[in-house]
Amino acid sequence: MSQGTRTQTKTVSTKSSSKLTKEEERLLLENSTEISSTASAVFYVNAFLVAAIPTWYFYRIQMMELTLYFPLFILISIANCWLLANAYRNWRFVLHHKIGGKIEHIVSKEIMRKLEAAGKSKSASRQEKEERISLKKNQVADSQATTFSIFYNNAFFFVIFFIFSCVFLRSNAPIVNYVASTAGAAFVVWILSTGAKVQNK
C-alpha cells in the first residue's frame, strides 16, 4: 500500500470515528457539566448580590469604615462571588440528573399528547420522538436545577454566615468577623457542592 493510500485511509477512519451519532450527542448533552453563557451570567450576578449583602451588613450595622476597608470588601466579595457561582454550577449538575429522571415520564406523556394533537403521532419516527422528549426533558430539568441550585446555596450561605457571625465570632473584632464569617460560609457552601458533584459522577 502506498503512502498516499495509507494517509487517505487514516483520514477517513479518523473522520468516521470522530463523528458522533445523535444518540451519543444526546447523552453528552445530558451528562455535560458545561452551561450556557446566559446561565453563567445568571449565576455570577446572583453570587455577586449575595456576596455583597454581608458587606452591607458590616458597613451599616458593624460600622466598618467603607473608605478604610474598601479594598478588603472588594477582595472578599470577589472571592465569595467565585465560590458561590461555582457552588451553583456544581449543584445544578447534581440536580439536573435527579430532576431529569423524575420528570421523564411526565415529559414523555406531554410530547406524545402534543404529537397526537398535531396529527404527527403515527408519522413521527421513534428516534424523532425520543429526540423531542430528550430535548424537552433537558430544558425543564436545566431550568428547575438552575433555580433550585441558586435558592438552596443562597439559603445555606446565609444560615452559615449568621451562625459564624452572630454565634462563634461575635466577640471578635469586626474585621476578623467579616473575613472569617463571609469567606468561611462561602467556602463551606463550595466544598460541600464539590463533594456532592463528585459523588454524583
C-alpha positions as semicolon CSV with decimal commas, in nm:
position;residue;x (nm);y (nm);z (nm)
1;M;0,000;0,000;0,000
2;S;0,137;0,340;-0,096
3;Q;0,196;0,625;0,147
4;G;-0,087;0,831;-0,010
5;T;-0,337;0,545;0,024
6;R;-0,243;0,490;0,390
7;T;-0,287;0,862;0,462
8;Q;-0,626;0,868;0,290
9;T;-0,744;0,558;0,480
10;K;-0,630;0,709;0,810
11;T;-0,815;1,034;0,734
12;V;-1,141;0,854;0,652
13;S;-1,106;0,639;0,966
14;T;-1,047;0,946;1,183
15;K;-1,348;1,125;1,038
16;S;-1,580;0,827;1,089
17;S;-1,462;0,770;1,446
18;S;-1,492;1,137;1,539
19;K;-1,848;1,168;1,404
20;L;-2,100;1,118;1,683
21;T;-2,444;0,973;1,640
22;K;-2,749;1,170;1,758
23;E;-2,787;0,928;2,049
24;E;-2,430;0,993;2,161
25;E;-2,477;1,369;2,124
26;R;-2,790;1,349;2,340
27;L;-2,610;1,153;2,609
28;L;-2,323;1,402;2,607
29;L;-2,571;1,686;2,643
30;E;-2,744;1,521;2,938
31;N;-2,415;1,448;3,119
32;S;-2,230;1,767;3,029
33;T;-2,102;1,994;3,304
34;E;-2,090;2,289;3,064
35;I;-2,351;2,561;3,095
36;S;-2,461;2,835;2,859
37;S;-2,320;3,187;2,881
38;T;-2,666;3,309;2,990
39;A;-2,681;3,061;3,280
40;S;-2,325;3,150;3,377
41;A;-2,415;3,521;3,381
42;V;-2,721;3,446;3,597
43;F;-2,500;3,253;3,841
44;Y;-2,241;3,530;3,871
45;V;-2,496;3,811;3,907
46;N;-2,676;3,621;4,185
47;A;-2,347;3,530;4,351
48;F;-2,229;3,892;4,345
49;L;-2,552;4,019;4,502
50;V;-2,541;3,754;4,773
51;A;-2,173;3,820;4,843
52;A;-2,242;4,195;4,873
53;I;-2,511;4,161;5,141
54;P;-2,269;4,073;5,426
55;T;-2,056;4,370;5,318
56;W;-2,356;4,600;5,361
57;Y;-2,428;4,439;5,698
58;F;-2,080;4,505;5,832
59;Y;-2,074;4,856;5,686
60;R;-2,415;4,965;5,822
61;I;-2,455;4,754;6,137
62;Q;-2,098;4,686;6,249
63;M;-1,989;5,037;6,144
64;M;-1,684;4,928;5,946
65;E;-1,549;5,236;5,766
66;L;-1,611;5,200;5,392
67;T;-1,319;5,416;5,278
68;L;-1,078;5,231;5,507
69;Y;-1,186;4,876;5,428
70;F;-1,298;4,921;5,069
71;P;-1,014;4,711;4,914
72;L;-1,087;4,431;5,162
73;F;-1,459;4,445;5,087
74;I;-1,392;4,419;4,715
75;L;-1,142;4,134;4,751
76;I;-1,361;3,922;4,980
77;S;-1,673;3,989;4,773
78;I;-1,500;3,876;4,451
79;A;-1,367;3,561;4,619
80;N;-1,709;3,481;4,765
81;C;-1,874;3,552;4,430
82;W;-1,646;3,296;4,259
83;L;-1,705;3,033;4,529
84;L;-2,083;3,077;4,522
85;A;-2,106;3,079;4,142
86;N;-1,915;2,751;4,128
87;A;-2,136;2,607;4,404
88;Y;-2,439;2,698;4,192
89;R;-2,280;2,523;3,895
90;N;-2,195;2,207;4,092
91;W;-2,541;2,171;4,244
92;R;-2,704;2,242;3,907
93;F;-2,513;1,942;3,766
94;V;-2,631;1,718;4,051
95;L;-2,993;1,837;4,044
96;H;-3,016;1,820;3,665
97;H;-2,978;1,440;3,675
98;K;-3,218;1,392;3,966
99;I;-3,488;1,616;3,820
100;G;-3,442;1,471;3,471
101;G;-3,507;1,119;3,598
102;K;-3,821;1,225;3,786
103;I;-3,983;1,423;3,505
104;E;-3,900;1,191;3,213
105;H;-4,234;1,006;3,228
106;I;-4,433;1,332;3,255
107;V;-4,243;1,490;2,966
108;S;-4,294;1,179;2,752
109;K;-4,670;1,194;2,804
110;E;-4,676;1,565;2,722
111;I;-4,477;1,524;2,399
112;M;-4,692;1,231;2,286
113;R;-5,007;1,430;2,360
114;K;-4,880;1,723;2,153
115;L;-4,787;1,494;1,864
116;E;-5,130;1,336;1,872
117;A;-5,297;1,677;1,878
118;A;-5,092;1,782;1,575
119;G;-5,167;1,454;1,397
120;K;-4,799;1,354;1,387
121;S;-4,807;1,069;1,635
122;K;-4,801;0,796;1,368
123;S;-4,585;0,974;1,112
124;A;-4,306;1,066;1,356
125;S;-4,033;0,805;1,388
126;R;-3,928;0,659;1,720
127;Q;-3,595;0,842;1,702
128;E;-3,770;1,174;1,641
129;K;-3,999;1,116;1,940
130;E;-3,701;1,029;2,162
131;E;-3,514;1,340;2,049
132;R;-3,811;1,563;2,127
133;I;-3,859;1,404;2,467
134;S;-3,488;1,433;2,549
135;L;-3,471;1,797;2,439
136;K;-3,778;1,896;2,641
137;K;-3,660;1,699;2,944
138;N;-3,322;1,873;2,936
139;Q;-3,483;2,215;2,905
140;V;-3,715;2,161;3,200
141;A;-3,451;1,991;3,415
142;D;-3,197;2,264;3,341
143;S;-3,438;2,544;3,430
144;Q;-3,551;2,380;3,755
145;A;-3,200;2,274;3,854
146;T;-3,065;2,627;3,799
147;T;-3,344;2,789;4,003
148;F;-3,325;2,543;4,291
149;S;-2,944;2,549;4,297
150;I;-2,941;2,927;4,342
151;F;-3,211;2,917;4,612
152;Y;-3,053;2,626;4,802
153;N;-2,700;2,767;4,804
154;N;-2,813;3,119;4,896
155;A;-3,018;2,992;5,189
156;F;-2,732;2,768;5,303
157;F;-2,480;3,053;5,273
158;F;-2,684;3,292;5,488
159;V;-2,752;3,030;5,755
160;I;-2,381;2,951;5,789
161;F;-2,287;3,319;5,770
162;F;-2,519;3,419;6,057
163;I;-2,410;3,123;6,268
164;F;-2,045;3,218;6,223
165;S;-2,101;3,592;6,259
166;C;-2,355;3,604;6,542
167;V;-2,255;3,297;6,743
168;F;-1,894;3,187;6,702
169;L;-1,730;3,518;6,607
170;R;-1,948;3,778;6,776
171;S;-1,681;3,869;7,034
172;N;-1,411;3,918;6,768
173;A;-1,319;4,244;6,605
174;P;-1,550;4,336;6,312
175;I;-1,275;4,292;6,054
176;V;-1,196;3,940;6,178
177;N;-1,565;3,858;6,199
178;Y;-1,627;3,986;5,845
179;V;-1,344;3,795;5,679
180;A;-1,394;3,469;5,869
181;S;-1,774;3,457;5,856
182;T;-1,823;3,555;5,491
183;A;-1,528;3,368;5,342
184;G;-1,590;3,073;5,573
185;A;-1,955;3,045;5,477
186;A;-1,880;3,069;5,103
187;F;-1,602;2,811;5,133
188;V;-1,826;2,563;5,321
189;V;-2,100;2,601;5,059
190;W;-1,850;2,548;4,777
191;I;-1,671;2,250;4,930
192;L;-2,000;2,070;5,001
193;S;-2,119;2,130;4,647
194;T;-1,792;1,990;4,512
195;G;-1,836;1,676;4,723
196;A;-2,194;1,632;4,600
197;K;-2,081;1,668;4,238
198;V;-1,803;1,409;4,279
199;Q;-2,044;1,159;4,438
200;N;-2,293;1,208;4,154
201;K;-2,040;1,134;3,876
